[in-house]
């Protein structure tokens, strides 16, 4: 199932028109764990890299994404919960400065006790100076437990 989902995400992300210009984006966020993660963690960080295929004056932009999640575990002898999300991102631009969208894919469990699972990250953001975006997101990773978080962050566009 993991291989099928990763293959599907890769095919969708890279089957976009090669004539479209793209932008590389990198973002970072801090978050408060929710769901099952809140029982063992008080804080998390997220880093994401995107390549968004853009067409001039396009309402919707799509592209592949890869990230890093670290839930700082403060429960017993467990190591931090670390995931590597791989997926596709979609963003709609509203009124020229507002962005809304979601990242969808599979989060690979890096820590020994994590298998990984489907992840979803809906977000909303505001563009500032055409190269900086401030955003807020909710994220959930469905492993054996649910690793959720509310996040605030920033993203730079190159």
Secondary structure, 3 states (H helix, E strand, C coil): CHHHHHHHHHHHHHCCCCCCEEEEEEEEEEEEEEEHHHHCEEEEEEEEEEEEEECCCCCEEEEEEEEEEEEEECCCCCCCEEEEEEEEEEEEEECCCEEEEEEEEEEEECCCCCCEEEEEEEEEEEEECCCEEEEEEEEEEECCCEEEEEEEEEEEEC
